[in-house]
Amino acid sequence: MKAIAAMSLNRVIGRGNAIPWHLPEDFRWFKRATMGQIVIMGRKTFMSLGKPLPGRKNYVLTHHPQKLLEDPDFAPFLIGAKVGSAAHPRKQPVQFVLPGPPGTELYLARGLDSLRRASLLDAAWLAGGATLYTQFLPECSDLYLSVVNREVEGDAFFPMFEELFEPDYSVELKSDDFEVRHYRRLPQTTA
């Protein structure tokens, strides 16, 4: 699994369940990197997007999928949805294939275990929010981090990652407003 994120110089990734900047070039980079792939996100991140990411398999991790299904804010996403087969038959995650661009799929799961058993993590992108980054960043092989060249106020922060990853020293994209840095997971050492 690879992680993809954007943070300000003071590690802010969100404010009021929204991204506190508007950088279309960074959004295009995110879209290019994740198109046709599996994107894993938490419920708050998914709800902040307003819809599933087109052309991707969207996995929303939530401890209470039934509550999410009954949430009136979530109901519009399910209009016209068709129930599909589960990613792993034992855990029965909820899956919906939504109308829209080819390849747009929405899955609800309680955790990464069903994705791991279905061998989906190697091709997946971890896309937030703060709780998922804190919990699952140690399982990621790579980190693609857009560093926004400003400090902003916020209430969601990117966790410390510097002890887990080393810079690749390649910059995937650079502009006056941000740059996308690539980090690789440090080799695990045994004591």
Backbone as a ProteinNet text record, in pm:
[ID]
protein_1_A
[PRIMARY]
MKAIAAMSLNRVIGRGNAIPWHLPEDFRWFKRATMGQIVIMGRKTFMSLGKPLPGRKNYVLTHHPQKLLEDPDFAPFLIGAKVGSAAHPRKQPVQFVLPGPPGTELYLARGLDSLRRASLLDAAWLAGGATLYTQFLPECSDLYLSVVNREVEGDAFFPMFEELFEPDYSVELKSDDFEVRHYRRLPQTTA
[TERTIARY]
85.4	0	89.4	46.4	115.5	24.1	84.5	6.2	22.3	-84.4	-81.8	-152.2	-88.5	-142.7	-89.7	-153.8	-106.4	-111	-2.3	2.2	70.5	35.4	98.9	232.6	306.1	434.7	420.2	304.1	280.5	196.4	201.5	145.4	-7.3	-74.9	-220.9	-260.3	-363.1	-419.9	-567.7	-629.4	-770.6	-816.8	-929.7	-995	-1145.4	-1218.9	-1363.5	-1403.9	-1330.1	-1355.9	-1345.8	-1254.7	-1230.1	-1080.7	-1034.8	-895.7	-885.9	-793.6	-788.6	-710.7	-702.1	-641.7	-704	-686.1	-736.8	-621.2	-567.8	-455.2	-491	-552.5	-597.3	-486.6	-364.1	-254.3	-226.4	-239.4	-221.6	-336.6	-458.9	-572.8	-551.1	-497.4	-469.9	-363	-260.6	-156.4	-218.9	-303.2	-372	-454.1	-527.6	-612.2	-527.4	-418.3	-329.1	-270.6	-228.1	-162.6	-258.6	-384.2	-477.5	-579.5	-587.5	-688.9	-676.5	-790.6	-793.9	-745.2	-714.8	-657.5	-760.4	-717.8	-794.7	-753.5	-851.9	-825.3	-897.9	-821.9	-876.5	-885.1	-1001.9	-1021.3	-1116.6	-1115.4	-1209.4	-1342.4	-1441	-1575.6	-1578.3	-1510.4	-1512.9	-1450.4	-1341.1	-1278.2	-1373.1	-1436	-1531.3	-1645.2	-1703.3	-1815.3	-1772.9	-1647.5	-1601.2	-1585.1	-1564.1	-1550.2	-1682.8	-1791.3	-1922.8	-1968.9	-1878.1	-1913.2	-1791.5	-1812.6	-1696.9	-1603.7	-1474.7	-1379	-1402.6	-1429.5	-1459.9	-1341.1	-1371.4	-1269.1	-1179.3	-1222.2	-1143.1	-1232.1	-1171.6	-1241.9	-1222.7	-1330.4	-1329	-1363.3	-1269.2	-1294.6	-1304.4	-1420.4	-1443.3	-1439.3	-1344.3	-1332.7	-1417.1	-1502.5	-1588.1	-1618.3	-1622.3	-1654.5	-1802.7	-1884.6	-2029.1	-2087.8	-2066.6	-2118.1	-2269.4	-2343.1	-2488.6	-2533.5	-2465.5	-2497.8	-2474.5	-2367	-2336.6	-2443.5	-2487.7	-2591.5	-2723.5	-2750.9	-2875.5	-2865.1	-2746	-2723.5	-2787.8	-2877.7	-2942.9	-2844.2	-2728.3	-2627.8	-2561.9	-2564.5	-2500.9	-2597	-2726.9	-2828.4	-2818.7	-2790.5	-2783.7	-2679.3	-2574.4	-2471.8	-2522.8	-2629.2	-2676.2	-2791.7	-2839.6	-2948.7	-2898.1	-2966	-2927.3	-2814.8	-2768.1	-2657.8	-2707.9	-2621	-2653	-2566.3	-2625.8	-2549	-2464	-2335	-2242.9	-2193.9	-2098	-2043.8	-1941.6	-1920.2	-1828.4	-1684.6	-1593.6	-1451.9	-1401.1	-1454.2	-1416.2	-1541.9	-1582.4	-1712.3	-1730	-1626	-1643.8	-1683.3	-1623.6	-1651.7	-1770.8	-1809.2	-1922.9	-1918.9	-1808.9	-1814.9	-1924.4	-1979.9	-2087.1	-2023.3	-2075.9	-2019.6	-2131.3	-2106.2	-2200	-2123.6	-2180.4	-2124.9	-2216.9	-2163.3	-2244.5	-2242.6	-2349.3	-2346.6	-2243.7	-2183.5	-2083	-1972.6	-1857.5	-1747.1	-1708	-1665.2	-1624.7	-1520	-1533.6	-1436	-1466.9	-1576.5	-1612.2	-1689.4	-1629	-1693.6	-1680.3	-1777.1	-1777.2	-1794.1	-1702.1	-1706.6	-1702.5	-1773.6	-1764	-1701.6	-1604.1	-1539.3	-1509.1	-1501.2	-1472.2	-1323.3	-1239.4	-1095	-1020.1	-889	-805.6	-798.5	-845.7	-830.6	-892.7	-1015.5	-1079.7	-1005.3	-950	-872.8	-741.3	-681.5	-556.1	-579.7	-686.5	-717.7	-748.1	-804.8	-836.7	-717.1	-600.2	-475.9	-493.5	-564.5	-588.6	-494.1	-423.6	-345.5	-224.9	-163	-43.4	-72.5	-195.9	-231.8	-311	-316.2	-403.5	-326.2	-400.9	-351.9	-428.3	-356.8	-416.2	-431.7	-556.1	-581.7	-645.7	-630.4	-673.8	-802.6	-837	-786.8	-681.4	-672.5	-566.3	-563.8	-679.4	-683.8	-628.1	-666.2	-615.7	-467	-419.4	-275.3	-199.8	-248.2	-181.8	-180.5	-291.5	-306.2	-231.8	-235.4	-188.4	-62.7	-13	109.1	225.4	238.4	347.3	339.5	224.1	209.5	236.9	264.1	282.8	427.8	445.7	579.9	633	542.9	580.1	485.4	535.7	456.1	479.4	372	377.3	310.4	390.7	343.8	355.1	240.5	239.6	259.1	368.1	397.1	357.7	254.4	201.1	287.1	335.7	433.1	369.9	295.4	237.6	193.2	177.3	120.2	-26.2	-110.8	-254.6	-309.4	-424.5	-492.2	-570	-577.1	-650.9	-677.5	-755	-786.5	-752.9	-695.2	-648.3	-503.8	-419.1	-275.8	-219.1	-116.5	-47.1	46.5	48.4	130.9	280.4	360.5	504.7	534.6	612.5	645.1	794.7	870.2	1011.8	1093.8	1050.8	1124.7	1088.9	982.8	939.1	987.6	1011.4	1041.5	1168.3	1230.7	1344.2	1310.9	1360.7	1330.7	1394.6	1320.7	1370.5	1456.4	1446.9	1515.2	1468.7	1351.2	1291	1167.4	1149.4	1030.6	944.1	824	734.7	676.5	654.2	593.8	629.5	659.2	695.8	632.2	576	522.1	556.3	515.8	539.2	460.8	345.8	257	285	341.5	361.8	462.1	508.9	585.9	548.8	548.9	515.8	646.4	667.3	789.4	759.3	854.8	840.4	931.1	874.1	948.4	930.9	1036.7	1031.2	1042.3	974.4	976.6	1119	1163.5	1295.3	1293.9	1405.5	1410.6	1387.4	1313.6	1286.6	1411.8	1449.3	1565.3	1517.7	1590.5	1556.4	1657.1	1611.6	1699.5	1773
-117.4	0	122.9	223.3	351.9	456.6	557.9	667.5	790.3	867.4	992.6	1097	1213.7	1316.4	1452.7	1555.6	1692.9	1756.2	1823.4	1890.6	2025.5	2116.4	2248.2	2237.8	2346.3	2347.8	2316.4	2346.5	2315.8	2188.6	2098.1	1962.8	1956.5	2067.3	2066.7	1994.2	1906.3	1841.7	1874.7	1932.6	1964.4	2064.1	2126.7	2219	2207.3	2173.7	2161.1	2056.5	1946.5	1837.1	1881.4	1975	2021	2050.3	2053.9	2090.5	2242.3	2296.8	2441.9	2519.3	2466.1	2535.6	2481.1	2554	2509.1	2514.9	2397.8	2388.9	2291.7	2341.9	2253.8	2164.6	2214.7	2134.2	2012.4	2030.5	1917.8	1818.5	1867	1777.3	1694.5	1758.7	1685.6	1578	1611.1	1512.7	1392.5	1419.5	1313.3	1225.9	1288.1	1214.4	1125.4	1180.4	1101.9	982.1	1004.4	898.3	786.2	819.7	720.4	667.2	724.7	683.9	534.9	466.4	324.2	236.8	297.1	225.6	211.1	145.2	133.8	248.6	323.1	433.7	402.9	403	372.3	502.1	525.8	648.3	621.1	709.7	702	766.3	744.2	795.5	947.5	1018.9	1165.5	1216.6	1155.4	1195.6	1172.1	1054.5	1023.9	1124.6	1152.7	1246.3	1386.5	1424.3	1557.7	1569.7	1457.5	1460.2	1487.5	1444.2	1466.9	1358.2	1269	1158.5	1067.2	945.2	858	918.6	891.6	939.1	863.5	934.3	867.6	786.6	672.9	591.7	516.6	506.3	437.5	347.4	248.6	167	237.3	290.9	366.5	273.5	252.4	173.5	269.7	271.5	358.5	270.8	299.8	223.7	289.6	209.9	258.5	143.4	172.1	69.1	32.9	122.1	101.4	123.2	28.8	49	65.6	-3.3	7.7	149.2	211.6	351.1	442.3	417.8	499.5	479.3	355.8	327.7	395.7	411.5	473.8	625.5	680	824.2	897.7	995.6	1066.8	1143.6	1180.6	1247.7	1151.3	1023.3	922.1	866.6	868.9	808.9	853.2	980.3	1018.7	942	892.2	816.5	680.5	633.1	498.4	493.9	610.2	612.9	549.8	447.9	379.9	280.6	261.7	167.7	24.7	-62.3	-204.1	-275.9	-367.5	-443.2	-544.6	-550.3	-642.9	-747.9	-825.3	-929.3	-868.7	-934.5	-884.7	-912.3	-828.3	-847	-975.1	-1009.5	-1133	-1191.2	-1312.1	-1364.3	-1382	-1402.4	-1424.9	-1298.7	-1187	-1063.3	-987.9	-1018.3	-954.8	-802.1	-739.9	-594.6	-555.3	-440.2	-393.6	-334.7	-367.2	-317.8	-261.9	-147.6	-89.2	-51	-79.5	-32	79.5	197.9	315.4	350.3	411.5	462.1	574.1	588.1	693.1	644.2	712.3	671.4	526.2	455.3	315.8	303.3	198.5	173.9	242.1	319.6	384.6	285.1	248.7	154.1	205.9	167.9	210.8	88.6	74.1	-37.2	19.8	-44.1	-11.6	-131.1	-106.2	-214.9	-168.3	-263.3	-230	-210.2	-263.8	-251.3	-304.9	-310	-354.6	-506.3	-580.2	-725.8	-789.1	-749.4	-809.9	-771.9	-651.6	-610.7	-687.3	-709.2	-784.6	-928.8	-992	-1130.5	-1141.5	-1038.4	-1038.4	-992.7	-973	-931.4	-800.4	-705.4	-576.8	-466.5	-487	-376.9	-337.8	-432.4	-398.1	-293.8	-290.8	-197	-77.4	-59	43.9	169.3	279.3	408.3	444.8	477.8	528.2	678.6	729.4	869.5	948.6	904.7	985.9	940.5	1003.8	1120.8	1091.1	1185.4	1184.7	1054.9	1004.3	881.1	763.1	749.8	638.7	652.4	775.2	793.2	750.2	791.4	754.5	603.1	539.6	396.3	311.5	349.1	259.5	305.2	425.5	470.3	373.1	311.8	215.1	93.4	69.2	-43.2	-4.8	122.4	170.3	157.1	121.3	109	243.2	329.2	458.5	565.4	687.7	804.5	911.3	957.7	1070.2	1186.5	1283.1	1391	1525.1	1588.6	1725.4	1818.1	1892.6	1987.6	2125.8	2181.4	2312.1	2418.6	2511.9	2610.6	2725.7	2690.2	2791.5	2724.4	2805.2	2756.6	2798.6	2706.9	2734.9	2685.6	2738.1	2689	2564.3	2471	2350.1	2269.4	2162.3	2074.4	1928.6	1900.1	1765.7	1777.6	1689.9	1701.8	1570	1581.2	1462.4	1413.5	1281.4	1229.5	1238	1223.3	1215.5	1090	1105.9	993.3	979.2	1076.7	1085.4	965.9	899.2	782.1	655	660	543.9	545.9	665.6	681.9	763.5	739.8	821.6	889	1008.9	1076.3	1002.5	997.2	938.3	1042.9	1165.7	1281.4	1309.2	1257.9	1295.9	1377.8	1480.2	1563	1530.9	1479.3	1436.8	1556.1	1665.5	1785	1901.9	2016.1	2133.7	2257.3	2340.4	2468.8	2571	2694.5	2796.7	2766.5	2698.4	2674	2545.2	2443.3	2313.7	2232.1	2124.1	2023.9	1886.2	1789.5	1652.3	1577.8	1532.4	1460.5	1311	1230.3	1084.5	1034.2	952.8	889.9	739.4	666	520	470.8	362.2	302.4	258.7	292.4	248.4	97.3	32	-113.1	-140.3	-245.1	-283.3	-350.4	-310.4	-372.5	-462	-565.2	-653.4	-633.8	-642.8	-619.7	-745.7
0	0	0	-75.2	-78.8	-16.7	43.1	100.5	11.7	4	-71.2	14.6	29.7	119.3	78	132.7	117.5	255.3	292.4	422.3	407.6	497.6	500.8	573.4	577.3	647	795.4	853.7	995	1011.8	912.3	914.4	907.7	881	869.2	741.2	753.9	635.2	619.2	722.8	711.9	815.7	783.8	877.2	853.8	959.5	945.6	843.8	836.9	744	597.3	571.3	434.3	418.9	295.1	267.1	273.1	354.1	373	266	147.1	33.7	-93.8	-201.6	-331	-430.3	-464.1	-556.2	-669.5	-776.9	-885.7	-941.6	-946.7	-1000.1	-910.7	-779.5	-687.8	-701.5	-720.8	-743.3	-870.8	-976	-1100.5	-1077	-997.6	-964.5	-891.4	-791.6	-717	-811.4	-900.5	-994.3	-1085.3	-1140.1	-1227.2	-1153.1	-1029.2	-951.9	-914.5	-885.7	-831.7	-932.4	-1050.9	-1149.1	-1181	-1177.8	-1207.2	-1092.5	-978.6	-864.7	-752	-646	-522.9	-431.7	-379.8	-287.6	-156.8	-47.2	85.3	164.2	223.7	301.3	416.4	513	623.7	586.7	671.1	646.2	633.7	723.8	718	589.2	547.2	421.3	305.6	304	197.1	194	308.8	314.1	271.5	301.5	262	110.3	42.5	-103.5	-173.4	-111	-171.2	-265.6	-306.6	-395.6	-406.8	-457.8	-480.2	-585.8	-573.6	-673	-803.6	-912.5	-1039.8	-1090.3	-1152.8	-1216.5	-1120	-993.9	-892.5	-808.7	-744.6	-645.6	-512.1	-458.7	-333.5	-218.3	-128	-6.6	110.3	173.7	289.1	413.6	503	626.1	734.1	796.1	903.3	998.3	1126.7	1224.6	1222.4	1169.1	1169.7	1030.3	937.5	801.7	796.7	883	879.4	914.4	1012.1	1046.4	926.4	855.1	737.7	630.6	612.4	513.2	547.5	677.8	722.2	735.7	720.2	733.9	616.6	643.5	532.6	444.7	498.5	415.5	317.3	351.4	267.6	163.1	191.1	104.1	-43	-73.1	-214.8	-295.8	-229.3	-300.9	-346.5	-283.7	-310.8	-409.7	-454.5	-552.7	-682.4	-726.7	-850.5	-833.9	-711	-688.9	-698.1	-742.2	-749.1	-647.8	-574	-476.2	-550.6	-515	-579.7	-482.7	-525.8	-438.7	-343.6	-232.4	-130.7	-172.2	-122.3	-151.4	-87.3	26.3	94.3	156.8	118.5	159.9	310.2	385.7	529.4	603.9	570.3	642.2	584.5	463.1	396.9	401.9	354.5	346.2	247.4	265.1	178.5	53.3	-62.3	-187.5	-273.9	-333.4	-427.5	-553	-667.3	-793.3	-838.5	-847	-876	-1023.4	-1069.6	-1206.4	-1216.4	-1328	-1344.9	-1435.6	-1433.6	-1521.2	-1496	-1599.9	-1582.7	-1472.5	-1394.4	-1288.2	-1157.2	-1149.8	-1024.5	-939.3	-826.2	-736.4	-593.9	-510.8	-371.8	-283.6	-186.5	-93.1	48.2	139.2	281.1	349.6	436.1	509	650.1	741.8	881.9	906.4	821.8	841.7	721.8	734.9	624	611.2	712.2	709	585.8	550.6	434	306.2	298.3	181.9	175.9	291.7	299.2	252.8	301.6	262.4	113.2	58.1	-85.2	-169.3	-106.9	-174.7	-251.2	-191.2	-256.6	-209.2	-99.3	-41.9	-125.3	-196.8	-274.5	-381.4	-431.1	-537.5	-485.2	-353.9	-295.3	-255.7	-253.4	-205.4	-78	27.1	150.2	133.9	142.3	109.6	223.7	347.3	460.6	523.3	627	693.2	798.9	890.8	990.2	1071	1110.4	1190.7	1112.5	985.3	904.8	878.1	853.5	834.6	960.1	1075.3	1200.2	1217.8	1186.8	1209.1	1106.5	978.9	874	799.4	824.6	758	779.8	898.5	916.5	824.2	762.1	669.9	524.6	498.9	361.6	316.8	190.4	132.5	83.6	40.8	-15.8	35.8	37.1	73.7	-31.4	-92.6	-186.3	-114.6	-75.6	10.2	-60.2	-83.7	-136.5	-17.7	-21.4	86.3	36.1	99.6	60.8	127.4	49.5	96.2	173.9	276.7	365.8	495	596.9	721.6	723.7	769.7	774.9	908.4	945.2	1065.1	1028.1	1122	1094.9	1219.6	1201	1313.9	1285.2	1169.3	1135	1087.9	1139.2	1114.5	1063.2	978.5	929	1038.7	1063.3	1172.8	1141.4	1244.8	1226.2	1144.5	1040.2	952.4	931.6	976.7	944.3	992.4	1098.2	1146.3	1069.4	990.6	913.1	768.6	715.6	573.8	553.9	439.4	400	266.9	247.5	120.7	3.5	-104.3	-228.5	-301.7	-259.8	-319.1	-460.3	-493.6	-620.5	-589.5	-667	-654.3	-775.2	-748.6	-855.5	-931.1	-859.8	-917.9	-829.4	-890	-810.9	-872.7	-785.2	-828.5	-720.5	-739.5	-636.7	-509.3	-523.9	-410.7	-333.8	-400.2	-335.9	-416.2	-352.5	-425.2	-373.4	-464.8	-429.3	-407.8	-284.3	-247.7	-233	-274.6	-264.5	-152.3	-65	44.2	33.9	68.6	71.6	215.5	243.9	377	410.4	530	576.7	596	568.4	594	742.1	769.3	908.5	963.8	1083.7	1147.6	1260.9	1285.4	1397.3	1508.1	1630.8	1746	1783.3
[MASK]
+++++++++++++++++++++++++++++++++++++++++++++++++++++++++++++++++++++++++++++++++++++++++++++++++++++++++++++++++++++++++++++++++++++++++++++++++++++++++++++++++++++++++++++++++++++++++++++++

